[in-house]
Amino acid sequence: MNRNFTHALLAATLAVPALAQAPTAPAKQAPPAAGPAKPFSVPPAKRFALDNGLAVSFVPWGDVPKVRYELVVRAGNAFEKANEVWLADVVGQLVAEGTTTRDATALAEAAAAMGGSYDVAVGPDDAEIVGEALSESAVEMAALVAELAKAPALPEAELPRVKADLARNLAIARQQPQQLAQEKFRALLYGDHSYGRVLPKDGAIEAYTPAQVKAFHAAHYGPARAHLYVSGRFDAVAVEAAVRKSFGDWKGGGTAVAPKAAPKAGRTIEVLDRPGAVQSTILMGLPVVAPSHPDYVPLLVTHTLLGGYFSSRITANIREDKGYTYSPGAQLSTRRGDAYWAEQADVTTAVTGAALKEILYEINRLQAEPPSEQELAGVRNYIAGTFVLQNSSRAGLLGQLQFLEAQGLPESYLKEFVAKVQAVTPAQVALMAKKHLRDEDMTIVIVGDKKLVDEQLAPATTR
């Protein structure tokens, strides 16, 4: 509500004579204490593989009569060469444009007739062909997803439009300081690795040819580098028969071998100049252990307490107490066998150094003094509760199964996660901050008015 309006309303209310004594409001009762988070369990997955190498996982889930297919193919941005940034995205969008027998409109109409839809998405490591349908159409949706995987038309007529859309997205991204900070941050961490290439160079997208599109698809889309996940309510016998029939003759694609990332740690400070900017975007972080490491769960708890949710220490400091920023936030970002921690905040230019100093102060404070059990209990309950909620849908559950496969984790990880979170102690949190969130190894990127920012950095980063 507008503050001036609130003050005017309050003044008007006070000016009106009271006609009668208002009844005393009852005292507020404290909300009941949160109970312990319930353990999370997943029905055992049925797993099998086709002769062509396609891995398949079935997980019955939920009561809604719908089924979800997610075909995950190792064909994401990780497999792009230095001169192919976003080529995987071009290919993914063209896969969605139809097959050799049906165009996108016909496919969409077919999916709608099944009470569902389909989509294609591309991420850092994988491309996904997703289809959802009513349970009664589970067999037909298996065939539709397989058709997209086996026989995409990759229509040349649609390539100019797809490239124009992505070029427009790139132009917008290059006007956003958060995107510029991310581009520089990842480049400093990962160097020439594909994880370090966030945005294509100007003109690169427009230069991609139909031959490049077909070559990338032929090299990276194939059954031996794919995993089909199926979740929801479905007849497992009928769906398995449909999967074997629809995907059994799928060919193509080579072995999925992406270059291993070797992110760099070490104090680096880069300022990208935006003359006259009234705000600075701060992005700072460093490589950390991957989810397969025993420290990952206690590190996740430490990250959340420090900056990973709205009641975190950094948010309380630079938003609630100092008023330097509106929406700071940290992320524990993962890819296959890789992870980094980062904090981002958009702050007023004049307090860039002060905000940076406070972020470093909160890291150092957590290293020096364990949190109270009461503070940590709230964080543990938040993580455990959020985890269960996030996995209460077909899409959420399949996302977790993909996470396990990508990180080489056993299925028991999901069952044991809540208990492991609840077992993290204050002493472990302080240890994780010392061990993994070393401020002397932080890469710091600031997008802002360089002439005003530079003079603030030395006082902010000197302990």
C-alpha positions in Angstrom: 0.0 0.0 0.0 1.2 3.5 -0.8 2.8 5.0 2.4 1.3 8.5 1.9 -2.1 7.0 1.5 -1.7 5.0 4.7 -0.6 8.1 6.6 -3.6 10.1 5.2 -6.0 7.3 6.1 -4.6 7.1 9.6 -4.9 10.9 10.1 -8.5 10.9 8.9 -9.4 8.1 11.2 -7.9 9.9 14.2 -9.8 13.1 13.3 -13.2 11.4 13.6 -14.6 11.5 17.2 -15.1 8.1 18.7 -18.8 7.2 19.1 -18.2 4.3 21.4 -15.3 2.6 23.1 -13.9 0.0 20.8 -13.7 -3.4 22.3 -10.3 -4.6 23.3 -8.8 -6.9 20.7 -8.0 -10.4 22.0 -4.4 -11.1 22.6 -2.7 -12.8 19.7 -1.8 -16.4 20.2 1.5 -17.7 19.1 1.3 -20.1 16.1 1.8 -23.7 17.0 5.4 -25.0 16.7 6.2 -26.8 13.5 6.2 -30.5 13.8 9.1 -32.7 12.6 9.3 -33.0 8.8 8.0 -36.3 7.6 10.5 -38.7 5.8 10.3 -38.7 2.0 9.8 -42.0 0.2 9.6 -42.9 -3.4 8.0 -46.0 -4.8 10.7 -48.3 -6.2 11.4 -47.6 -9.8 11.2 -50.3 -12.4 14.3 -50.0 -14.6 15.2 -51.7 -17.8 17.1 -50.9 -21.0 16.4 -51.5 -24.7 18.8 -53.3 -27.0 19.7 -49.9 -28.6 20.9 -48.6 -25.2 17.9 -46.5 -24.2 17.6 -46.6 -20.4 14.0 -46.6 -19.0 12.6 -45.9 -15.5 9.0 -46.3 -14.5 7.7 -44.7 -11.2 4.0 -45.0 -10.4 3.1 -41.8 -8.5 0.1 -39.9 -7.3 -3.7 -40.3 -7.7 -4.4 -38.0 -10.6 -5.1 -40.1 -13.8 -2.2 -38.6 -15.8 1.1 -39.8 -17.1 4.3 -37.8 -17.7 7.1 -38.8 -20.1 10.5 -37.1 -19.9 13.1 -38.2 -22.5 16.4 -36.8 -21.3 19.1 -36.8 -24.0 22.8 -35.8 -23.4 22.5 -33.0 -26.0 22.6 -29.8 -24.0 24.9 -26.7 -24.1 27.8 -28.7 -22.6 28.3 -30.4 -26.0 28.6 -27.1 -28.0 32.0 -26.1 -29.4 33.3 -22.6 -28.8 31.7 -21.4 -32.0 28.4 -23.1 -31.4 27.0 -21.3 -28.3 23.2 -21.7 -28.2 23.3 -24.1 -31.2 21.8 -26.7 -28.9 18.9 -24.3 -28.2 18.4 -23.8 -32.0 18.2 -27.6 -32.5 15.9 -28.1 -29.5 13.4 -25.5 -30.8 13.5 -27.1 -34.3 12.8 -30.6 -32.8 9.6 -29.1 -31.4 8.6 -27.9 -34.8 7.4 -31.3 -36.0 8.4 -34.6 -37.5 8.8 -36.0 -41.0 5.1 -37.1 -40.8 3.4 -34.4 -38.7 4.0 -30.7 -38.3 3.9 -28.8 -34.9 0.2 -28.0 -35.3 -0.8 -31.6 -35.9 1.4 -32.8 -33.0 -0.1 -30.2 -30.7 -3.6 -31.2 -31.7 -2.8 -34.9 -31.2 -1.4 -34.2 -27.7 -4.5 -32.1 -26.8 -6.7 -35.0 -27.9 -4.9 -37.0 -25.3 -5.7 -34.4 -22.6 -2.1 -33.2 -22.6 0.7 -31.5 -24.4 4.4 -31.8 -25.4 7.5 -29.6 -25.1 11.2 -29.6 -25.8 13.7 -27.8 -23.5 17.5 -27.5 -23.5 19.7 -27.0 -20.4 23.4 -27.0 -19.6 23.8 -30.7 -19.9 20.7 -32.2 -21.4 17.8 -31.7 -23.8 14.4 -33.0 -22.8 11.4 -34.0 -24.8 8.4 -33.9 -22.4 4.9 -35.3 -23.0 1.9 -35.4 -20.6 -1.4 -37.1 -21.2 -4.4 -38.6 -19.5 -3.6 -42.1 -18.2 -6.0 -43.6 -20.8 -3.7 -42.2 -23.6 -0.4 -43.3 -22.1 0.4 -45.6 -25.0 -0.4 -42.9 -27.6 1.8 -40.4 -25.8 4.7 -42.8 -25.8 4.5 -43.0 -29.6 4.4 -39.2 -29.9 7.5 -38.7 -27.8 9.3 -41.4 -29.7 8.3 -39.8 -33.0 9.9 -36.5 -31.9 13.0 -38.3 -30.9 13.4 -40.5 -33.9 12.2 -38.4 -36.8 12.2 -34.7 -36.3 11.9 -32.7 -39.5 14.2 -29.9 -38.4 12.4 -27.8 -41.0 14.7 -25.3 -42.8 11.8 -23.0 -43.4 11.5 -22.4 -39.6 15.2 -21.8 -39.0 15.2 -18.1 -39.7 12.3 -17.5 -37.3 13.9 -19.6 -34.6 17.2 -17.8 -35.0 15.5 -14.4 -35.0 13.7 -15.2 -31.7 17.0 -16.3 -30.1 18.8 -13.3 -31.4 16.1 -11.1 -29.9 16.5 -12.9 -26.6 20.3 -12.3 -26.8 19.9 -8.6 -27.4 17.6 -8.3 -24.4 20.1 -10.3 -22.2 22.9 -8.0 -23.2 20.9 -5.1 -21.7 20.5 -6.8 -18.4 23.3 -6.3 -15.8 22.4 -9.6 -14.1 23.0 -11.5 -17.4 26.3 -9.6 -18.0 27.5 -10.4 -14.5 26.6 -14.1 -15.0 28.4 -14.2 -18.3 31.6 -12.8 -16.8 31.4 -14.8 -13.6 31.0 -18.1 -15.4 33.8 -17.2 -17.8 36.2 -16.5 -14.9 35.2 -19.8 -13.2 35.2 -22.1 -16.1 37.4 -20.5 -18.8 37.1 -22.1 -22.2 34.9 -24.9 -20.9 31.3 -24.9 -22.3 30.0 -24.0 -18.8 31.9 -20.8 -19.1 30.1 -19.8 -22.3 26.8 -18.3 -21.3 26.0 -15.9 -24.2 26.9 -16.2 -27.9 28.9 -13.6 -29.6 27.0 -11.0 -31.7 26.1 -12.5 -35.1 26.8 -16.1 -34.1 23.2 -17.2 -34.0 22.3 -15.6 -37.3 25.2 -17.6 -39.0 24.1 -21.1 -38.0 23.2 -23.1 -41.0 20.8 -26.0 -41.7 23.8 -28.3 -42.1 25.1 -27.3 -38.6 21.7 -28.0 -37.1 21.5 -31.5 -38.7 25.1 -32.3 -37.8 24.6 -31.4 -34.1 21.4 -33.4 -34.0 22.9 -36.5 -35.7 25.9 -36.4 -33.3 24.0 -35.9 -30.0 20.5 -37.3 -30.3 20.4 -41.1 -29.9 19.2 -43.9 -27.6 22.6 -44.8 -26.1 22.9 -41.3 -24.6 19.2 -41.0 -23.4 17.1 -42.0 -20.5 13.3 -42.2 -20.6 11.5 -41.5 -17.3 7.7 -42.3 -16.9 5.7 -41.2 -13.9 2.1 -41.0 -12.9 -0.8 -43.4 -13.1 -0.4 -45.9 -15.9 -0.6 -49.5 -16.9 3.0 -50.6 -16.6 2.6 -53.6 -18.8 1.0 -51.7 -21.6 3.4 -48.8 -21.4 6.4 -51.0 -21.4 5.1 -52.7 -24.6 4.5 -49.3 -26.1 8.0 -48.0 -25.2 9.7 -51.1 -26.7 7.6 -50.8 -29.8 8.0 -47.1 -30.3 11.6 -46.6 -29.3 13.1 -50.0 -30.2 14.2 -49.0 -33.7 15.7 -45.6 -32.6 19.2 -45.2 -33.9 21.9 -42.5 -34.1 24.0 -40.4 -31.7 27.4 -41.3 -30.4 28.8 -41.8 -26.9 28.1 -38.9 -24.5 31.5 -37.6 -23.6 31.7 -33.9 -22.5 34.9 -32.3 -21.5 35.3 -32.3 -17.7 35.0 -29.0 -16.0 37.9 -27.7 -13.9 36.5 -24.4 -12.3 39.1 -22.1 -10.8 39.1 -20.7 -7.3 41.0 -17.6 -6.2 40.3 -13.9 -5.4 39.4 -12.1 -8.6 37.5 -8.8 -8.8 36.1 -7.6 -12.1 34.1 -4.5 -12.7 32.1 -4.2 -15.9 31.5 -0.5 -16.6 28.0 0.9 -17.0 28.6 4.6 -16.9 25.8 6.5 -15.1 24.2 3.4 -13.6 22.3 4.1 -10.5 22.6 0.5 -9.3 25.4 -2.1 -9.2 24.9 -5.8 -9.7 27.1 -7.8 -7.4 27.7 -11.5 -8.2 30.3 -13.3 -6.1 31.1 -17.0 -5.5 33.4 -19.9 -5.9 33.4 -23.6 -6.9 32.2 -26.0 -4.2 31.8 -29.8 -3.9 29.4 -31.7 -6.1 26.3 -33.4 -4.7 28.0 -36.8 -4.6 30.4 -35.4 -1.9 29.6 -36.3 1.7 29.8 -32.5 2.6 27.1 -31.5 0.1 24.1 -31.8 2.4 25.6 -29.9 5.3 26.9 -27.4 2.8 23.3 -27.0 1.4 22.1 -26.3 5.0 24.9 -23.8 5.4 24.1 -22.1 2.1 20.5 -21.8 3.0 21.1 -20.2 6.4 23.6 -17.8 4.9 21.8 -16.6 1.8 19.6 -19.3 0.3 16.1 -18.3 1.6 14.2 -15.1 2.5 15.1 -15.3 6.2 18.8 -15.9 5.6 21.5 -13.9 7.3 22.7 -12.0 4.2 19.1 -11.0 3.4 18.4 -9.9 6.9 21.6 -7.8 6.9 21.6 -6.0 3.5 17.8 -5.9 2.9 16.0 -5.7 6.2 18.6 -4.0 8.4 20.7 -1.8 5.9 18.1 -1.4 3.1 20.8 -1.7 0.5 18.9 -4.0 -1.8 15.4 -5.4 -2.4 15.9 -9.0 -3.3 19.4 -10.5 -2.7 19.8 -14.3 -3.0 22.3 -17.1 -3.0 22.3 -20.2 -5.2 24.0 -23.6 -5.0 24.1 -24.2 -8.7 24.8 -27.7 -10.0 25.6 -29.4 -13.2 26.9 -33.0 -13.9 29.5 -33.6 -11.3 30.0 -29.9 -10.7 28.7 -27.1 -8.4 29.4 -23.5 -7.4 28.0 -21.2 -4.7 27.1 -17.6 -5.5 25.4 -14.6 -4.0 23.8 -11.9 -6.1 22.5 -8.5 -5.1 21.4 -5.4 -7.0 22.4 -2.4 -4.8 22.4 1.4 -5.1 25.7 2.5 -6.6 26.7 4.5 -3.5 26.6 1.5 -1.2 28.3 -1.1 -3.5 31.3 -1.4 -1.3 29.3 -1.3 1.9 27.0 -4.1 0.6 30.0 -6.2 -0.5 31.6 -5.7 2.9 28.5 -6.9 4.7 28.2 -10.0 2.6 31.8 -10.9 3.4 31.1 -10.1 7.1 28.3 -12.6 7.2 30.5 -15.3 5.7 33.3 -14.6 8.2 30.8 -14.4 11.1 29.4 -17.8 10.3 33.0 -19.2 10.0 33.9 -17.8 13.4 30.8 -18.7 15.4 28.3 -21.5 14.9 24.6 -20.6 14.7 22.3 -21.2 17.6 20.4 -24.5 17.6 17.1 -22.5 17.4 18.2 -20.7 14.2 19.5 -23.8 12.6 16.3 -25.8 13.4 14.3 -23.3 11.4 16.6 -23.7 8.4 16.5 -27.5 8.6 12.7 -27.6 8.8 12.5 -25.2 5.8 14.8 -27.3 3.7 13.1 -30.6 4.6 9.6 -29.2 4.1 10.4 -27.6 0.8 12.1 -30.8 -0.4 8.9 -32.8 0.3 6.7 -30.2 -1.4 8.9 -29.9 -4.5 8.7 -33.7 -5.0 4.9 -34.0 -4.6 4.3 -33.9 -8.4 5.1 -36.0 -11.4 7.5 -33.3 -12.7 9.2 -32.8 -9.3 9.7 -36.5 -8.8 11.2 -37.0 -12.2 13.4 -34.0 -11.7 14.9 -35.7 -8.6 15.4 -38.9 -10.4 17.3 -37.0 -13.1 19.4 -35.3 -10.4 20.3 -38.7 -9.0 21.4 -40.0 -12.4 23.3 -36.9 -13.3 25.2 -36.9 -10.0 25.8 -40.6 -9.7 23.7 -40.9 -6.5 21.8 -44.0 -5.3 18.0 -44.0 -5.0 18.5 -44.1 -1.2 19.6 -40.5 -1.4 16.0 -39.3 -1.7 14.8 -41.5 1.2 17.7 -40.4 3.5 17.8 -36.7 2.5 15.4 -35.4 5.2 17.2 -37.3 7.9 20.6 -36.1 6.8 19.4 -32.5 6.8 17.9 -32.8 10.3 21.2 -34.3 11.5 23.3 -31.2 10.6 24.7 -29.6 13.7 25.7 -25.9 14.4 29.4 -27.0 14.5 29.1 -28.6 11.1 27.7 -25.4 9.6 30.6 -23.4 10.9 33.0 -26.0 9.5 31.3 -26.0 6.1 31.6 -22.2 5.9 35.3 -22.4 6.8 36.0 -25.3 4.5 34.0 -24.4 1.4 33.0 -20.7 1.5 36.5 -19.2 1.7 36.1 -15.5 1.1 39.8 -15.2 0.0 38.9 -17.5 -3.0 35.7 -15.7 -4.1 35.4 -14.5 -7.7 33.6 -11.1 -7.5 31.9 -9.5 -10.5 30.3 -6.1 -10.3 28.3 -4.5 -13.1 28.0 -0.7 -12.4 29.5 2.7 -12.8 33.2 1.9 -12.6 34.4 5.3 -11.6 32.2 5.3 -8.6 32.6 1.6 -7.8 36.4 1.2 -8.0 37.1 3.5 -5.1 34.8 1.5 -2.8 36.4 -1.9 -3.4 39.6 -1.8 -1.4 37.9 -0.9 1.9 35.2 -3.4 1.3 37.4 -6.4 0.5 40.1 -5.9 3.1 39.7 -7.9 6.3 
